[in-house]
């Protein structure tokens, strides 16, 4: 599976593959990955705003 497809699934942009096995631990891992991606995007936005204010 491609990286971009996996990110799209984490952010609910693309539907999950119905044939893929889904266990509790995988759900936890995907939830943590989803949180980390969103925090990363938030940090990038904050850094861009701070950079724009200083210029």
CHARMM internal coordinates of N, CA and C (Angstrom, degrees):
IC EDIT
DIST 1 N 1 CA 1.4565
DIST 1 CA 1 C 1.5251
ANGL 1 N 1 CA 1 C 108.00
DIST 1 C 2 N 1.3062
ANGL 1 CA 1 C 2 N 116.86
DIHE 1 N 1 CA 1 C 2 N 139.43
DIST 2 N 2 CA 1.4467
ANGL 1 C 2 N 2 CA 121.41
DIHE 1 CA 1 C 2 N 2 CA -178.66
DIST 2 CA 2 C 1.5256
ANGL 2 N 2 CA 2 C 112.90
DIHE 1 C 2 N 2 CA 2 C -75.59
DIST 2 C 3 N 1.3088
ANGL 2 CA 2 C 3 N 114.04
DIHE 2 N 2 CA 2 C 3 N 156.59
DIST 3 N 3 CA 1.4611
ANGL 2 C 3 N 3 CA 120.59
DIHE 2 CA 2 C 3 N 3 CA -178.89
DIST 3 CA 3 C 1.5270
ANGL 3 N 3 CA 3 C 110.74
DIHE 2 C 3 N 3 CA 3 C -63.97
DIST 3 C 4 N 1.3243
ANGL 3 CA 3 C 4 N 116.81
DIHE 3 N 3 CA 3 C 4 N -44.06
DIST 4 N 4 CA 1.4767
ANGL 3 C 4 N 4 CA 119.83
DIHE 3 CA 3 C 4 N 4 CA -177.05
DIST 4 CA 4 C 1.5298
ANGL 4 N 4 CA 4 C 110.99
DIHE 3 C 4 N 4 CA 4 C -66.60
DIST 4 C 5 N 1.3273
ANGL 4 CA 4 C 5 N 116.71
DIHE 4 N 4 CA 4 C 5 N -35.77
DIST 5 N 5 CA 1.4696
ANGL 4 C 5 N 5 CA 119.88
DIHE 4 CA 4 C 5 N 5 CA 177.91
DIST 5 CA 5 C 1.5240
ANGL 5 N 5 CA 5 C 110.21
DIHE 4 C 5 N 5 CA 5 C -65.55
DIST 5 C 6 N 1.3413
ANGL 5 CA 5 C 6 N 116.64
DIHE 5 N 5 CA 5 C 6 N -40.93
DIST 6 N 6 CA 1.4622
ANGL 5 C 6 N 6 CA 120.82
DIHE 5 CA 5 C 6 N 6 CA 179.88
DIST 6 CA 6 C 1.5294
ANGL 6 N 6 CA 6 C 110.57
DIHE 5 C 6 N 6 CA 6 C -64.93
DIST 6 C 7 N 1.3278
ANGL 6 CA 6 C 7 N 117.54
DIHE 6 N 6 CA 6 C 7 N -42.51
DIST 7 N 7 CA 1.4671
ANGL 6 C 7 N 7 CA 120.89
DIHE 6 CA 6 C 7 N 7 CA 177.96
DIST 7 CA 7 C 1.5265
ANGL 7 N 7 CA 7 C 109.89
DIHE 6 C 7 N 7 CA 7 C -63.56
DIST 7 C 8 N 1.3223
ANGL 7 CA 7 C 8 N 117.26
DIHE 7 N 7 CA 7 C 8 N -41.11
DIST 8 N 8 CA 1.4622
ANGL 7 C 8 N 8 CA 120.72
DIHE 7 CA 7 C 8 N 8 CA 178.32
DIST 8 CA 8 C 1.5268
ANGL 8 N 8 CA 8 C 111.03
DIHE 7 C 8 N 8 CA 8 C -61.81
DIST 8 C 9 N 1.3360
ANGL 8 CA 8 C 9 N 117.37
DIHE 8 N 8 CA 8 C 9 N -37.13
DIST 9 N 9 CA 1.4627
ANGL 8 C 9 N 9 CA 120.33
DIHE 8 CA 8 C 9 N 9 CA 177.29
DIST 9 CA 9 C 1.5247
ANGL 9 N 9 CA 9 C 111.09
DIHE 8 C 9 N 9 CA 9 C -69.12
DIST 9 C 10 N 1.3471
ANGL 9 CA 9 C 10 N 117.56
DIHE 9 N 9 CA 9 C 10 N -38.65
DIST 10 N 10 CA 1.4641
ANGL 9 C 10 N 10 CA 120.92
DIHE 9 CA 9 C 10 N 10 CA 178.79
DIST 10 CA 10 C 1.5220
ANGL 10 N 10 CA 10 C 111.16
DIHE 9 C 10 N 10 CA 10 C -61.52
DIST 10 C 11 N 1.3314
ANGL 10 CA 10 C 11 N 116.37
DIHE 10 N 10 CA 10 C 11 N -38.86
DIST 11 N 11 CA 1.4614
ANGL 10 C 11 N 11 CA 121.06
DIHE 10 CA 10 C 11 N 11 CA -176.72
DIST 11 CA 11 C 1.5255
ANGL 11 N 11 CA 11 C 112.46
DIHE 10 C 11 N 11 CA 11 C -92.19
DIST 11 C 12 N 1.3186
ANGL 11 CA 11 C 12 N 117.01
DIHE 11 N 11 CA 11 C 12 N 12.86
DIST 12 N 12 CA 1.4689
ANGL 11 C 12 N 12 CA 124.02
DIHE 11 CA 11 C 12 N 12 CA 178.22
DIST 12 CA 12 C 1.5231
ANGL 12 N 12 CA 12 C 112.92
DIHE 11 C 12 N 12 CA 12 C 60.02
DIST 12 C 13 N 1.3323
ANGL 12 CA 12 C 13 N 117.90
DIHE 12 N 12 CA 12 C 13 N 28.31
DIST 13 N 13 CA 1.4593
ANGL 12 C 13 N 13 CA 121.24
DIHE 12 CA 12 C 13 N 13 CA 176.84
DIST 13 CA 13 C 1.5291
ANGL 13 N 13 CA 13 C 109.56
DIHE 12 C 13 N 13 CA 13 C -84.70
DIST 13 C 14 N 1.3130
ANGL 13 CA 13 C 14 N 116.07
DIHE 13 N 13 CA 13 C 14 N -34.14
DIST 14 N 14 CA 1.4586
ANGL 13 C 14 N 14 CA 122.09
DIHE 13 CA 13 C 14 N 14 CA -177.75
DIST 14 CA 14 C 1.5302
ANGL 14 N 14 CA 14 C 109.03
DIHE 13 C 14 N 14 CA 14 C -123.09
DIST 14 C 15 N 1.3387
ANGL 14 CA 14 C 15 N 116.42
DIHE 14 N 14 CA 14 C 15 N 144.40
DIST 15 N 15 CA 1.4622
ANGL 14 C 15 N 15 CA 120.40
DIHE 14 CA 14 C 15 N 15 CA 179.14
DIST 15 CA 15 C 1.5263
ANGL 15 N 15 CA 15 C 110.70
DIHE 14 C 15 N 15 CA 15 C -70.79
DIST 15 C 16 N 1.3369
ANGL 15 CA 15 C 16 N 115.60
DIHE 15 N 15 CA 15 C 16 N 149.96
DIST 16 N 16 CA 1.4595
ANGL 15 C 16 N 16 CA 120.94
DIHE 15 CA 15 C 16 N 16 CA 177.96
DIST 16 CA 16 C 1.5205
ANGL 16 N 16 CA 16 C 110.90
DIHE 15 C 16 N 16 CA 16 C -73.12
DIST 16 C 17 N 1.3295
ANGL 16 CA 16 C 17 N 115.21
DIHE 16 N 16 CA 16 C 17 N 155.59
DIST 17 N 17 CA 1.4630
ANGL 16 C 17 N 17 CA 121.86
DIHE 16 CA 16 C 17 N 17 CA 176.00
DIST 17 CA 17 C 1.5245
ANGL 17 N 17 CA 17 C 108.21
DIHE 16 C 17 N 17 CA 17 C -71.28
DIST 17 C 18 N 1.3309
ANGL 17 CA 17 C 18 N 119.34
DIHE 17 N 17 CA 17 C 18 N 118.40
DIST 18 N 18 CA 1.4670
ANGL 17 C 18 N 18 CA 121.09
DIHE 17 CA 17 C 18 N 18 CA -176.77
DIST 18 CA 18 C 1.5275
ANGL 18 N 18 CA 18 C 113.29
DIHE 17 C 18 N 18 CA 18 C -67.91
DIST 18 C 19 N 1.3282
ANGL 18 CA 18 C 19 N 118.79
DIHE 18 N 18 CA 18 C 19 N -20.03
DIST 19 N 19 CA 1.4641
ANGL 18 C 19 N 19 CA 121.86
DIHE 18 CA 18 C 19 N 19 CA -178.09
DIST 19 CA 19 C 1.5248
ANGL 19 N 19 CA 19 C 112.84
DIHE 18 C 19 N 19 CA 19 C -86.46
DIST 19 C 20 N 1.3273
ANGL 19 CA 19 C 20 N 117.34
DIHE 19 N 19 CA 19 C 20 N -7.40
DIST 20 N 20 CA 1.4634
ANGL 19 C 20 N 20 CA 120.60
DIHE 19 CA 19 C 20 N 20 CA -177.11
DIST 20 CA 20 C 1.5224
ANGL 20 N 20 CA 20 C 110.67
DIHE 19 C 20 N 20 CA 20 C -80.10
DIST 20 C 21 N 1.3330
ANGL 20 CA 20 C 21 N 115.86
DIHE 20 N 20 CA 20 C 21 N 140.61
DIST 21 N 21 CA 1.4614
ANGL 20 C 21 N 21 CA 121.28
DIHE 20 CA 20 C 21 N 21 CA 178.11
DIST 21 CA 21 C 1.5280
ANGL 21 N 21 CA 21 C 109.07
DIHE 20 C 21 N 21 CA 21 C -69.72
DIST 21 C 22 N 1.3266
ANGL 21 CA 21 C 22 N 116.88
DIHE 21 N 21 CA 21 C 22 N 137.99
DIST 22 N 22 CA 1.4596
ANGL 21 C 22 N 22 CA 121.41
DIHE 21 CA 21 C 22 N 22 CA -177.59
DIST 22 CA 22 C 1.5206
ANGL 22 N 22 CA 22 C 109.12
DIHE 21 C 22 N 22 CA 22 C -131.78
DIST 22 C 23 N 1.3248
ANGL 22 CA 22 C 23 N 116.72
DIHE 22 N 22 CA 22 C 23 N 105.48
DIST 23 N 23 CA 1.4558
ANGL 22 C 23 N 23 CA 121.32
DIHE 22 CA 22 C 23 N 23 CA 179.01
DIST 23 CA 23 C 1.5232
ANGL 23 N 23 CA 23 C 109.56
DIHE 22 C 23 N 23 CA 23 C -103.54
DIST 23 C 24 N 1.3145
ANGL 23 CA 23 C 24 N 116.12
DIHE 23 N 23 CA 23 C 24 N 172.04
DIST 24 N 24 CA 1.4640
ANGL 23 C 24 N 24 CA 120.85
DIHE 23 CA 23 C 24 N 24 CA -179.36
DIST 24 CA 24 C 1.5225
ANGL 24 N 24 CA 24 C 110.88
DIHE 23 C 24 N 24 CA 24 C -62.03
DIST 24 C 25 N 1.3287
ANGL 24 CA 24 C 25 N 117.37
DIHE 24 N 24 CA 24 C 25 N -42.25
DIST 25 N 25 CA 1.4661
ANGL 24 C 25 N 25 CA 120.40
DIHE 24 CA 24 C 25 N 25 CA -177.68
DIST 25 CA 25 C 1.5189
ANGL 25 N 25 CA 25 C 111.54
DIHE 24 C 25 N 25 CA 25 C -66.63
DIST 25 C 26 N 1.3194
ANGL 25 CA 25 C 26 N 117.03
DIHE 25 N 25 CA 25 C 26 N -35.49
DIST 26 N 26 CA 1.4632
ANGL 25 C 26 N 26 CA 120.20
DIHE 25 CA 25 C 26 N 26 CA 177.07
DIST 26 CA 26 C 1.5215
ANGL 26 N 26 CA 26 C 109.64
DIHE 25 C 26 N 26 CA 26 C -66.96
DIST 26 C 27 N 1.3283
ANGL 26 CA 26 C 27 N 117.68
DIHE 26 N 26 CA 26 C 27 N -38.79
DIST 27 N 27 CA 1.4672
ANGL 26 C 27 N 27 CA 120.77
DIHE 26 CA 26 C 27 N 27 CA 177.16
DIST 27 CA 27 C 1.5245
ANGL 27 N 27 CA 27 C 110.79
DIHE 26 C 27 N 27 CA 27 C -61.53
DIST 27 C 28 N 1.3488
ANGL 27 CA 27 C 28 N 116.70
DIHE 27 N 27 CA 27 C 28 N -42.31
DIST 28 N 28 CA 1.4653
ANGL 27 C 28 N 28 CA 120.25
DIHE 27 CA 27 C 28 N 28 CA 177.70
DIST 28 CA 28 C 1.5275
ANGL 28 N 28 CA 28 C 110.99
DIHE 27 C 28 N 28 CA 28 C -62.57
DIST 28 C 29 N 1.3311
ANGL 28 CA 28 C 29 N 115.87
DIHE 28 N 28 CA 28 C 29 N -44.53
DIST 29 N 29 CA 1.4614
ANGL 28 C 29 N 29 CA 120.61
DIHE 28 CA 28 C 29 N 29 CA -179.20
DIST 29 CA 29 C 1.5280
ANGL 29 N 29 CA 29 C 110.43
DIHE 28 C 29 N 29 CA 29 C -62.26
DIST 29 C 30 N 1.3208
ANGL 29 CA 29 C 30 N 117.60
DIHE 29 N 29 CA 29 C 30 N -43.93
DIST 30 N 30 CA 1.4572
ANGL 29 C 30 N 30 CA 120.75
DIHE 29 CA 29 C 30 N 30 CA 179.37
DIST 30 CA 30 C 1.5267
ANGL 30 N 30 CA 30 C 111.07
DIHE 29 C 30 N 30 CA 30 C -65.29
DIST 30 C 31 N 1.3193
ANGL 30 CA 30 C 31 N 116.75
DIHE 30 N 30 CA 30 C 31 N -36.84
DIST 31 N 31 CA 1.4698
ANGL 30 C 31 N 31 CA 119.69
DIHE 30 CA 30 C 31 N 31 CA 177.04
DIST 31 CA 31 C 1.5157
ANGL 31 N 31 CA 31 C 111.85
DIHE 30 C 31 N 31 CA 31 C -63.44
DIST 31 C 32 N 1.3290
ANGL 31 CA 31 C 32 N 117.33
DIHE 31 N 31 CA 31 C 32 N -43.61
DIST 32 N 32 CA 1.4650
ANGL 31 C 32 N 32 CA 121.00
DIHE 31 CA 31 C 32 N 32 CA 178.03
DIST 32 CA 32 C 1.5247
ANGL 32 N 32 CA 32 C 110.60
DIHE 31 C 32 N 32 CA 32 C -65.39
DIST 32 C 33 N 1.3202
ANGL 32 CA 32 C 33 N 117.37
DIHE 32 N 32 CA 32 C 33 N -40.90
DIST 33 N 33 CA 1.4657
ANGL 32 C 33 N 33 CA 120.43
DIHE 32 CA 32 C 33 N 33 CA 177.58
DIST 33 CA 33 C 1.5199
ANGL 33 N 33 CA 33 C 111.09
DIHE 32 C 33 N 33 CA 33 C -63.25
DIST 33 C 34 N 1.3265
ANGL 33 CA 33 C 34 N 117.03
DIHE 33 N 33 CA 33 C 34 N -39.59
DIST 34 N 34 CA 1.4601
ANGL 33 C 34 N 34 CA 121.52
DIHE 33 CA 33 C 34 N 34 CA 179.15
DIST 34 CA 34 C 1.5288
ANGL 34 N 34 CA 34 C 110.31
DIHE 33 C 34 N 34 CA 34 C -62.15
DIST 34 C 35 N 1.3302
ANGL 34 CA 34 C 35 N 116.40
DIHE 34 N 34 CA 34 C 35 N -44.20
DIST 35 N 35 CA 1.4637
ANGL 34 C 35 N 35 CA 120.95
DIHE 34 CA 34 C 35 N 35 CA 179.01
DIST 35 CA 35 C 1.5200
ANGL 35 N 35 CA 35 C 110.49
DIHE 34 C 35 N 35 CA 35 C -63.77
DIST 35 C 36 N 1.3252
ANGL 35 CA 35 C 36 N 117.94
DIHE 35 N 35 CA 35 C 36 N -43.04
DIST 36 N 36 CA 1.4620
ANGL 35 C 36 N 36 CA 120.21
DIHE 35 CA 35 C 36 N 36 CA -178.24
DIST 36 CA 36 C 1.5232
ANGL 36 N 36 CA 36 C 111.77
DIHE 35 C 36 N 36 CA 36 C -66.59
DIST 36 C 37 N 1.3205
ANGL 36 CA 36 C 37 N 118.51
DIHE 36 N 36 CA 36 C 37 N -37.90
DIST 37 N 37 CA 1.4650
ANGL 36 C 37 N 37 CA 121.33
DIHE 36 CA 36 C 37 N 37 CA 177.33
DIST 37 CA 37 C 1.5235
ANGL 37 N 37 CA 37 C 110.14
DIHE 36 C 37 N 37 CA 37 C -64.37
DIST 37 C 38 N 1.3262
ANGL 37 CA 37 C 38 N 117.17
DIHE 37 N 37 CA 37 C 38 N -44.63
DIST 38 N 38 CA 1.4641
ANGL 37 C 38 N 38 CA 120.13
DIHE 37 CA 37 C 38 N 38 CA -179.81
DIST 38 CA 38 C 1.5240
ANGL 38 N 38 CA 38 C 111.78
DIHE 37 C 38 N 38 CA 38 C -65.26
DIST 38 C 39 N 1.3350
ANGL 38 CA 38 C 39 N 117.98
DIHE 38 N 38 CA 38 C 39 N -39.64
DIST 39 N 39 CA 1.4644
ANGL 38 C 39 N 39 CA 120.70
DIHE 38 CA 38 C 39 N 39 CA 176.84
DIST 39 CA 39 C 1.5240
ANGL 39 N 39 CA 39 C 111.21
DIHE 38 C 39 N 39 CA 39 C -65.53
DIST 39 C 40 N 1.3119
ANGL 39 CA 39 C 40 N 117.30
DIHE 39 N 39 CA 39 C 40 N -38.68
DIST 40 N 40 CA 1.4535
ANGL 39 C 40 N 40 CA 120.84
DIHE 39 CA 39 C 40 N 40 CA 177.27
DIST 40 CA 40 C 1.5225
ANGL 40 N 40 CA 40 C 110.81
DIHE 39 C 40 N 40 CA 40 C -62.17
DIST 40 C 41 N 1.3316
ANGL 40 CA 40 C 41 N 117.26
DIHE 40 N 40 CA 40 C 41 N -46.78
DIST 41 N 41 CA 1.4631
ANGL 40 C 41 N 41 CA 120.58
DIHE 40 CA 40 C 41 N 41 CA 178.96
DIST 41 CA 41 C 1.5271
ANGL 41 N 41 CA 41 C 111.35
DIHE 40 C 41 N 41 CA 41 C -62.72
DIST 41 C 42 N 1.3294
ANGL 41 CA 41 C 42 N 117.29
DIHE 41 N 41 CA 41 C 42 N -39.33
DIST 42 N 42 CA 1.4574
ANGL 41 C 42 N 42 CA 121.53
DIHE 41 CA 41 C 42 N 42 CA 177.37
DIST 42 CA 42 C 1.5286
ANGL 42 N 42 CA 42 C 110.44
DIHE 41 C 42 N 42 CA 42 C -62.64
DIST 42 C 43 N 1.3358
ANGL 42 CA 42 C 43 N 117.24
DIHE 42 N 42 CA 42 C 43 N -43.14
DIST 43 N 43 CA 1.4672
ANGL 42 C 43 N 43 CA 121.28
DIHE 42 CA 42 C 43 N 43 CA 179.83
DIST 43 CA 43 C 1.5293
ANGL 43 N 43 CA 43 C 110.97
DIHE 42 C 43 N 43 CA 43 C -64.51
DIST 43 C 44 N 1.3135
ANGL 43 CA 43 C 44 N 117.60
DIHE 43 N 43 CA 43 C 44 N -39.16
DIST 44 N 44 CA 1.4712
ANGL 43 C 44 N 44 CA 120.74
DIHE 43 CA 43 C 44 N 44 CA 177.79
DIST 44 CA 44 C 1.5270
ANGL 44 N 44 CA 44 C 110.04
DIHE 43 C 44 N 44 CA 44 C -63.08
DIST 44 C 45 N 1.3350
ANGL 44 CA 44 C 45 N 117.11
DIHE 44 N 44 CA 44 C 45 N -42.83
DIST 45 N 45 CA 1.4600
ANGL 44 C 45 N 45 CA 120.66
DIHE 44 CA 44 C 45 N 45 CA 179.31
DIST 45 CA 45 C 1.5256
ANGL 45 N 45 CA 45 C 110.78
DIHE 44 C 45 N 45 CA 45 C -63.70
DIST 45 C 46 N 1.3367
ANGL 45 CA 45 C 46 N 117.66
DIHE 45 N 45 CA 45 C 46 N -43.03
DIST 46 N 46 CA 1.4686
ANGL 45 C 46 N 46 CA 121.50
DIHE 45 CA 45 C 46 N 46 CA 178.74
DIST 46 CA 46 C 1.5232
ANGL 46 N 46 CA 46 C 110.02
DIHE 45 C 46 N 46 CA 46 C -61.82
DIST 46 C 47 N 1.3270
ANGL 46 CA 46 C 47 N 117.40
DIHE 46 N 46 CA 46 C 47 N -43.03
DIST 47 N 47 CA 1.4643
ANGL 46 C 47 N 47 CA 120.54
DIHE 46 CA 46 C 47 N 47 CA 179.77
DIST 47 CA 47 C 1.5341
ANGL 47 N 47 CA 47 C 111.21
DIHE 46 C 47 N 47 CA 47 C -64.01
DIST 47 C 48 N 1.3294
ANGL 47 CA 47 C 48 N 116.91
DIHE 47 N 47 CA 47 C 48 N -39.07
DIST 48 N 48 CA 1.4614
ANGL 47 C 48 N 48 CA 120.00
DIHE 47 CA 47 C 48 N 48 CA 178.61
DIST 48 CA 48 C 1.5176
ANGL 48 N 48 CA 48 C 111.35
DIHE 47 C 48 N 48 CA 48 C -65.84
DIST 48 C 49 N 1.3320
ANGL 48 CA 48 C 49 N 117.42
DIHE 48 N 48 CA 48 C 49 N -39.75
DIST 49 N 49 CA 1.4627
ANGL 48 C 49 N 49 CA 121.23
DIHE 48 CA 48 C 49 N 49 CA 179.49
DIST 49 CA 49 C 1.5219
ANGL 49 N 49 CA 49 C 109.62
DIHE 48 C 49 N 49 CA 49 C -65.69
DIST 49 C 50 N 1.3282
ANGL 49 CA 49 C 50 N 117.97
DIHE 49 N 49 CA 49 C 50 N -44.20
DIST 50 N 50 CA 1.4655
ANGL 49 C 50 N 50 CA 121.41
DIHE 49 CA 49 C 50 N 50 CA 178.81
DIST 50 CA 50 C 1.5259
ANGL 50 N 50 CA 50 C 111.09
DIHE 49 C 50 N 50 CA 50 C -63.29
DIST 50 C 51 N 1.3196
ANGL 50 CA 50 C 51 N 117.20
DIHE 50 N 50 CA 50 C 51 N -39.52
DIST 51 N 51 CA 1.4588
ANGL 50 C 51 N 51 CA 120.85
DIHE 50 CA 50 C 51 N 51 CA 178.27
DIST 51 CA 51 C 1.5255
ANGL 51 N 51 CA 51 C 110.57
DIHE 50 C 51 N 51 CA 51 C -65.58
DIST 51 C 52 N 1.3293
ANGL 51 CA 51 C 52 N 117.08
DIHE 51 N 51 CA 51 C 52 N -39.38
DIST 52 N 52 CA 1.4645
ANGL 51 C 52 N 52 CA 121.06
DIHE 51 CA 51 C 52 N 52 CA 179.76
DIST 52 CA 52 C 1.5222
ANGL 52 N 52 CA 52 C 110.86
DIHE 51 C 52 N 52 CA 52 C -67.83
DIST 52 C 53 N 1.3282
ANGL 52 CA 52 C 53 N 118.38
DIHE 52 N 52 CA 52 C 53 N -35.17
DIST 53 N 53 CA 1.4590
ANGL 52 C 53 N 53 CA 121.34
DIHE 52 CA 52 C 53 N 53 CA 179.07
DIST 53 CA 53 C 1.5228
ANGL 53 N 53 CA 53 C 112.00
DIHE 52 C 53 N 53 CA 53 C -70.13
DIST 53 C 54 N 1.3327
ANGL 53 CA 53 C 54 N 117.47
DIHE 53 N 53 CA 53 C 54 N -33.13
DIST 54 N 54 CA 1.4541
ANGL 53 C 54 N 54 CA 120.14
DIHE 53 CA 53 C 54 N 54 CA -176.42
DIST 54 CA 54 C 1.5265
ANGL 54 N 54 CA 54 C 112.30
DIHE 53 C 54 N 54 CA 54 C -79.26
DIST 54 C 55 N 1.3208
ANGL 54 CA 54 C 55 N 117.91
DIHE 54 N 54 CA 54 C 55 N -17.10
DIST 55 N 55 CA 1.4736
ANGL 54 C 55 N 55 CA 120.45
DIHE 54 CA 54 C 55 N 55 CA -178.95
DIST 55 CA 55 C 1.5018
ANGL 55 N 55 CA 55 C 113.14
DIHE 54 C 55 N 55 CA 55 C -85.47
END
COOR INIT
IC SEED 1 N 1 CA 1 C
IC BUILD
